[in-house]
Amino acid sequence: MLVKGDEILRKLASQKNVPYELLRIMFNDYWQQTLMHLQHPENNFSKGIKIRDCIKFRLNPKQVAKAYVNYLRFPRYSDYTTNLITIHNQLLDENIYTETQKEFIQNSERNRIQATGTEGCYSDEEE
């Protein structure tokens, strides 16, 4: 037997003595913010997802660092890696990584340069 979302909200409203409309607004807001975060994670990292000033979600910098290092080891080019690099650069700019995480990333970047013999970016000024 399937239970509809409205039935769950009505039961929750009666148990917690909270108006049904308020719960419906909160859950709709939660869904919209989560959907926006999944579609554009690079835009929501610094602020995080806030739901009616009572719930806040944020990406874990440790997980972003691990994913970036895996990208350095096994480079694949897709929308995911483009978003990952954008988020990684935002974390570096806003100084959110811990010192240990920064060292971990720098060591991985050095290992990649040593293994491939080439750096990721070139500049005309260096020549």
N, C-alpha and C positions, 0 to 999 in steps of 0.2 A: 504494500500500500504506500503510495507516494504522499508525502506531506508537502504542502505548498509553503512558500516563503511567508505569505501573509498569515498563515495559521501559526507559524513559529513566532512571528512578531507579536501577534495578538496574545499568545500564551505567555511570552516573555513580558509583555506589557502588564498583563494581569498579575504575574508573580512578583515583579519588581515595582509595581505601582508607578510606572512611567507611562506617559501618554504614547499611544500607538504611533501618532504622527511624528513625534520626536524620534522614536526608534527607526521609523522608516526613513526619515531624513538622514540620520546618522549612517545607516547601512548603505543607502544610496550614495552618500558622500564618500564613504569608505570604498565602495566599489569603483566609483569614478576616479578617485585618486590612485588606487591600486592599478587600475587599467592604464592610466596616464603614466605611471611610473614604469610599468612593464613595456610600454611602447617607446618612451623617451627617458631612459634612466639617467642619461647624462644631464638632463635639465633639472632633475629633482634631487641630485645627490647632496648638494651643499645645504639646501633647505630641508630635505627629507620630505616625507609625506606626513602632513598633519591632518587629523580628522577632528574637526570641531574642538580644537585645543585640548583634547583629552587623550588621544593616541598619536604617537609619532613613530614612524619607521625610518630607518636609515640603512644604507649599505654598510657592510662591515669592511673597513679598510684592509684588514688582514686577508679577507677573501679576494679582494680586488688585487692585492699584491701577489697572492699565489697565482691567480688567473693570468696576470701580466707576465710573471716569470714563466709560466707554462707556454704562453704565447711566444716568449723569446726563445724557448727551447725548441718548440715545434711551430714555426710560423705558418699560419693559415690566414687567408684574407677573406673576410666576410663582414656583414653588418655588425655582428657581435664583436669582432676584434676592433672595428672602427670605434664602436661605443666604448669598449674597454680602454682603448688608448686615450680617448677623450676624458673618460672618468679618471684615469691614472694621472693625466696632466693636470686636471682640476685638483686632485689630492695633493700633488706636488706644489702647485701654485698657492694653495691655501694652507700648506704646511700641516696637514692632518696626519700624515704617516709618522710613526714613532721613529726614533733613531735606528733601532734594530731593523725595522722594515726598510728604511732607506738604505742601510748597508746591504741587506739581503738583495734588494733590487739592483744596486750598483754592482755587486759582485756578479750577479747573473748577466748584467749588461756587459761587463768586462769579459766574462767567459764566452759570451756570444761573439764579441769582437775578436777574441783570440782564436776561436774555432773557425770563424768564417774569414777572418783577415780583412774584413771591411766594416766600416761604421755604417750606421743606419742613415745618416744625413750627411750631405756634402754641401760645402759653401764655396762660392767663387772667391771669397775674401781670403781663404786659407791658401789658395794656390799662388 
